[in-house]
Amino acid sequence: MLMDVHNTTGSKQARYIQHSCGKTVAYSAQELVYRVTLGNLNAKGTLYGGHPLFIADGFAAEIALRHSGFGCDTLFVDGGKFWAPAYLGDVLIFKGSVNRVWDSSLEVGVRIVVRRPESDQEEHLFSAYFTFVALDENRKPIQVCTVIPETKEEKRRFKEAQRRRNYRLKHNKKKAYT
Protein backbone atom coordinates (compact mmCIF):
# COMPACT_ATOMS: atom_id res chain seq x y z
CA MET A 1 0.00 0.00 0.00
CA LEU A 2 1.62 3.23 -1.16
CA MET A 3 1.26 5.89 1.51
CA ASP A 4 3.07 9.02 0.43
CA VAL A 5 5.52 10.31 -2.16
CA HIS A 6 6.99 13.80 -1.98
CA ASN A 7 10.01 15.90 -2.66
CA THR A 8 12.24 15.69 0.41
CA THR A 9 13.29 19.32 0.40
CA GLY A 10 9.88 20.75 1.37
CA SER A 11 10.55 24.35 2.33
CA LYS A 12 13.84 24.40 0.45
CA GLN A 13 12.07 24.77 -2.91
CA ALA A 14 13.43 28.28 -3.22
CA ARG A 15 16.94 26.79 -3.00
CA TYR A 16 16.55 24.79 -6.18
CA ILE A 17 19.18 25.98 -8.57
CA GLN A 18 18.57 25.23 -12.21
CA HIS A 19 21.58 26.50 -14.13
CA SER A 20 21.57 26.54 -17.95
CA CYS A 21 22.19 22.81 -17.88
CA GLY A 22 22.66 21.80 -14.26
CA LYS A 23 20.34 20.99 -11.38
CA THR A 24 21.07 20.59 -7.70
CA VAL A 25 20.73 17.21 -6.04
CA ALA A 26 17.82 18.66 -4.04
CA TYR A 27 15.91 19.40 -7.25
CA SER A 28 14.97 15.76 -7.81
CA ALA A 29 15.50 14.17 -4.36
CA GLN A 30 12.43 12.21 -3.29
CA GLU A 31 11.03 10.21 -0.41
CA LEU A 32 8.40 7.45 -0.51
CA VAL A 33 6.69 5.68 2.38
CA TYR A 34 5.29 2.13 2.08
CA ARG A 35 3.64 -0.19 4.61
CA VAL A 36 4.43 -3.93 4.45
CA THR A 37 1.25 -5.97 3.92
CA LEU A 38 0.48 -9.68 4.06
CA GLY A 39 0.89 -10.05 0.29
CA ASN A 40 4.51 -8.80 0.54
CA LEU A 41 5.68 -11.63 2.82
CA ASN A 42 7.51 -14.84 1.99
CA ALA A 43 6.83 -18.23 3.62
CA LYS A 44 9.01 -17.29 6.62
CA GLY A 45 6.93 -14.19 7.37
CA THR A 46 9.53 -11.67 6.27
CA LEU A 47 9.39 -9.21 3.42
CA TYR A 48 10.07 -10.85 0.05
CA GLY A 49 13.31 -9.20 -1.14
CA GLY A 50 12.16 -8.69 -4.72
CA HIS A 51 9.31 -6.46 -3.61
CA PRO A 52 11.34 -3.51 -2.23
CA LEU A 53 13.80 -3.92 -5.12
CA PHE A 54 10.90 -3.61 -7.59
CA ILE A 55 9.60 -0.49 -5.80
CA ALA A 56 13.12 0.98 -5.54
CA ASP A 57 13.67 0.61 -9.30
CA GLY A 58 10.44 2.45 -10.13
CA PHE A 59 11.15 5.05 -7.44
CA ALA A 60 14.68 5.64 -8.80
CA ALA A 61 13.29 5.88 -12.35
CA GLU A 62 10.95 8.68 -11.22
CA ILE A 63 13.92 10.56 -9.72
CA ALA A 64 15.86 10.08 -12.98
CA LEU A 65 12.86 11.34 -14.96
CA ARG A 66 12.50 14.42 -12.74
CA HIS A 67 16.18 15.26 -13.11
CA SER A 68 16.54 14.54 -16.82
CA GLY A 69 13.10 15.42 -18.14
CA PHE A 70 13.17 12.22 -20.22
CA GLY A 71 12.04 8.63 -19.79
CA CYS A 72 14.91 6.55 -18.47
CA ASP A 73 15.69 2.84 -18.69
CA THR A 74 17.57 0.96 -15.97
CA LEU A 75 21.01 -0.23 -17.10
CA PHE A 76 22.65 -1.41 -13.86
CA VAL A 77 21.87 -1.97 -10.22
CA ASP A 78 25.00 -1.84 -8.05
CA GLY A 79 25.60 -2.53 -4.39
CA GLY A 80 22.18 -3.96 -3.61
CA LYS A 81 22.35 -5.46 -0.13
CA PHE A 82 19.75 -6.22 2.52
CA TRP A 83 20.86 -5.24 6.02
CA ALA A 84 17.78 -6.14 8.08
CA PRO A 85 14.46 -7.99 7.70
CA ALA A 86 11.02 -6.36 7.53
CA TYR A 87 7.78 -7.79 8.85
CA LEU A 88 4.03 -7.34 8.51
CA GLY A 89 3.03 -3.77 9.40
CA ASP A 90 6.55 -2.34 9.20
CA VAL A 91 6.92 0.97 7.39
CA LEU A 92 9.54 1.27 4.66
CA ILE A 93 10.96 4.72 3.99
CA PHE A 94 12.63 5.06 0.58
CA LYS A 95 15.00 8.00 0.10
CA GLY A 96 16.68 8.71 -3.20
CA SER A 97 18.61 11.29 -5.18
CA VAL A 98 20.80 11.70 -8.25
CA ASN A 99 24.45 11.08 -7.38
CA ARG A 100 26.07 11.85 -10.73
CA VAL A 101 25.38 12.40 -14.44
CA TRP A 102 27.49 11.34 -17.45
CA ASP A 103 26.29 12.43 -20.90
CA SER A 104 23.08 10.39 -21.31
CA SER A 105 23.34 8.28 -18.14
CA LEU A 106 22.83 9.05 -14.48
CA GLU A 107 23.17 7.26 -11.16
CA VAL A 108 20.42 7.39 -8.54
CA GLY A 109 21.16 6.23 -5.00
CA VAL A 110 18.30 4.67 -3.03
CA ARG A 111 18.33 3.91 0.69
CA ILE A 112 15.47 2.12 2.43
CA VAL A 113 14.94 2.36 6.16
CA VAL A 114 12.46 0.13 8.00
CA ARG A 115 10.49 1.68 10.87
CA ARG A 116 9.02 -0.70 13.44
CA PRO A 117 5.59 0.73 14.40
CA GLU A 118 5.56 -0.82 17.87
CA SER A 119 8.80 0.90 18.90
CA ASP A 120 9.30 3.64 16.29
CA GLN A 121 12.84 2.22 15.98
CA GLU A 122 14.44 2.56 12.53
CA GLU A 123 16.95 0.22 10.87
CA HIS A 124 18.77 0.36 7.56
CA LEU A 125 17.02 -2.22 5.37
CA PHE A 126 18.55 -1.87 1.89
CA SER A 127 20.71 0.36 -0.31
CA ALA A 128 21.51 0.27 -4.03
CA TYR A 129 22.72 2.43 -6.89
CA PHE A 130 20.63 2.46 -10.07
CA THR A 131 22.20 3.59 -13.35
CA PHE A 132 19.80 4.82 -16.02
CA VAL A 133 20.09 5.97 -19.61
CA ALA A 134 17.85 8.87 -20.67
CA LEU A 135 16.05 8.24 -23.95
CA ASP A 136 14.41 10.62 -26.41
CA GLU A 137 11.08 10.00 -28.18
CA ASN A 138 12.89 7.68 -30.65
CA ARG A 139 14.44 5.69 -27.77
CA LYS A 140 17.91 7.06 -28.53
CA PRO A 141 20.22 8.19 -25.69
CA ILE A 142 19.98 11.93 -25.05
CA GLN A 143 22.22 14.37 -23.15
CA VAL A 144 21.20 15.01 -19.53
CA CYS A 145 21.91 18.17 -17.55
CA THR A 146 24.61 17.72 -14.95
CA VAL A 147 23.91 17.43 -11.24
CA ILE A 148 25.36 19.99 -8.84
CA PRO A 149 26.36 18.53 -5.47
CA GLU A 150 26.27 21.16 -2.72
CA THR A 151 26.69 19.44 0.66
CA LYS A 152 29.68 17.45 1.90
CA GLU A 153 27.57 14.24 1.68
CA GLU A 154 26.42 15.01 -1.88
CA LYS A 155 30.01 15.67 -2.94
CA ARG A 156 31.13 12.36 -1.38
CA ARG A 157 28.39 10.46 -3.26
CA PHE A 158 29.34 12.33 -6.46
CA LYS A 159 32.96 11.08 -6.19
CA GLU A 160 31.94 7.53 -5.23
CA ALA A 161 29.60 7.34 -8.23
CA GLN A 162 32.55 7.95 -10.55
CA ARG A 163 34.49 5.12 -8.86
CA ARG A 164 31.56 2.74 -9.38
CA ARG A 165 31.27 3.80 -13.02
CA ASN A 166 34.99 3.27 -13.62
CA TYR A 167 34.69 -0.23 -12.15
CA ARG A 168 31.66 -1.05 -14.33
CA LEU A 169 33.39 0.19 -17.48
CA LYS A 170 36.49 -1.85 -16.68
CA HIS A 171 34.61 -5.08 -15.86
CA ASN A 172 31.61 -4.94 -18.19
CA LYS A 173 33.11 -4.93 -21.67
CA LYS A 174 29.87 -6.08 -23.29
CA LYS A 175 27.78 -3.02 -24.17
CA ALA A 176 24.44 -2.78 -22.39
CA TYR A 177 21.39 -2.22 -24.56
CA THR A 178 20.28 1.36 -25.17
Secondary structure, DSSP 8 states (H G I E B T S, - for coil): -EEEEEETTGGGGGG--EETTEEEHHHH-EEEEEE--GGGB-TTSSB-THHHHHHHHHHHHHHHHHHHSSEEEEEEEEEEEE-S---TT-EEEEEEEEEEEETTEEEEEEEEEEEETTTTEEEEEEEEEEEEEEE-TTS-B----EEE--SHHHHHHHHHHHHHHHHHHHH--S----
